[in-house]
Amino acid sequence: MPARQRVRRPREPRIITPADVRKQVHRIGAQSRDDALAQAMEYQLYRAVIASIAMGAPMARELAEAAITSQQWGFERWMA
């Protein structure tokens, strides 16, 4: 009899905070030598920020301002 596989449920989107965004920007910076990884992380961050704003995040402007600071990292942003 095969072992039971655990079914993973998709994560429920949640509203993130400006502190969450700043932490992620810091993580992106730590990976900025790997262009593809840093760009993928930045893309995921932007999606999370947009989703939070769409869900009614009370600090939408602060989220956007914190997220755009990821542009400080000098990795290539041309990957697909």
N, C-alpha and C positions, 0 to 999 in steps of 0.2 A: 504494500500500500504506500503510495507516495506521501511524502511529508506535506503537511498543510502549509500552503503559502499564505503569507500575510498580505492582505489586500491593503494597498496604500490609498488613502483618500487624498484627493487634491487638497492642497492647503487653502483654507479660507483666506481671502485677501483681508488684510487688516490695515488700519490707518497707522502709518508710521509717524514718528516724531522728528523734529529737527535734530535732536541728539542722535537718533538712529541714522539719519542721513550723514551727519558729520563723522560718525564711526565708519560708515561705509566708504565715505570719501577718503578717510585715512587708510582703509584697507586697499582701496584702489591705488593710492599712492605707493603703498608697499609692493604692489605688483606691477608698477609702471614700466619695469624693464621688459616685461612680457606683453608686447603690444596687443596680441589677440586676447589674452586673458583680461587685461585691464580694460580693453574696449567692451568686452562682454559684460564685465562687472558694472561698468558705467551704464551700459544699456539697460541692464536689470535694475539699477538704481533709478534711472529716469522713469522706467515703467512703473516702479513701485510708487514714486512720487506722484506721477500722473494718476494712478489708481487711487491713491489716498485723497488727492484733491477731488477727484470725481465722486468719492464716497463722502465728501463733506468735511474734510480735515479742517479744523478750526484755524490752523496756522498755515494756510496755503502759501502765502507769500514767503514765510520763513522757510518752508520746505523747499520752495523753488530756489531761493537765495542760497541755501546750504548746498543743494544739489549742483548748482552751476559752478561752485568752487572746484568741482572735479576737473574743470577745464585747465586748472593750474598745472596738471601733470602733463609732461611733454611726450606722451606716447603717441604713436601713429593711430589715427582714427579712420582707417580706410578698409578695415577688414569687413567681410560680409557677415 
